[in-house]
């Protein structure tokens, strides 16, 4: 069995949480939080992809 990469797993979980919070912000009709969580989600995703690219 392969070892679990805990930092990358937590970063992926954080990205998923940001997009879940986008959905909750849409439900509350708060445009500012929608924009904030979308930017944070894509920011964390880009950071994770850059880390993955540096490892290879």
C-alpha positions as CSV (number, residue, x, y, z in Angstrom):
1,X,0.0,0.0,0.0
2,X,1.3,3.5,-0.9
3,X,2.0,6.1,1.7
4,X,-0.6,8.9,2.0
5,X,0.8,12.4,1.3
6,X,-0.9,14.3,4.2
7,X,0.0,17.9,3.1
8,X,-1.4,17.4,-0.4
9,X,-4.5,15.6,1.0
10,X,-5.1,18.5,3.3
11,X,-4.6,21.0,0.5
12,X,-7.1,19.1,-1.7
13,X,-9.6,19.0,1.2
14,X,-9.2,22.8,1.6
15,X,-9.9,23.4,-2.0
16,X,-13.1,21.2,-1.8
17,X,-14.1,23.1,1.3
18,X,-13.8,26.5,-0.5
19,X,-16.1,25.3,-3.3
20,X,-18.6,24.0,-0.7
21,X,-18.5,27.4,0.9
22,X,-19.2,29.0,-2.5
23,X,-22.4,26.9,-2.6
24,X,-23.4,28.0,0.9
25,X,-22.7,31.6,0.0
26,X,-24.9,31.3,-3.0
27,X,-27.7,29.9,-0.8
28,X,-27.3,33.0,1.5
29,X,-27.2,35.3,-1.5
30,X,-24.0,36.9,-0.4
31,X,-22.0,37.9,-3.6
32,X,-18.9,39.0,-1.7
33,X,-18.4,35.7,0.0
34,X,-19.1,33.9,-3.3
35,X,-16.3,35.9,-5.0
36,X,-14.0,35.5,-2.0
37,X,-14.3,31.7,-1.8
38,X,-14.0,31.3,-5.6
39,X,-10.8,33.2,-5.6
40,X,-9.5,31.3,-2.6
41,X,-10.5,28.0,-4.1
42,X,-8.7,28.7,-7.4
43,X,-5.7,30.2,-5.5
44,X,-5.3,27.0,-3.4
45,X,-5.7,24.8,-6.4
46,X,-3.1,26.7,-8.4
47,X,-0.7,26.5,-5.4
48,X,-1.2,22.7,-5.2
49,X,-0.7,22.3,-8.9
50,X,2.5,24.3,-8.7
51,X,3.8,22.2,-5.8
52,X,3.0,19.0,-7.8
53,X,4.8,20.4,-10.9
54,X,7.9,21.2,-8.8
55,X,8.0,17.7,-7.3
56,X,8.2,16.0,-10.8
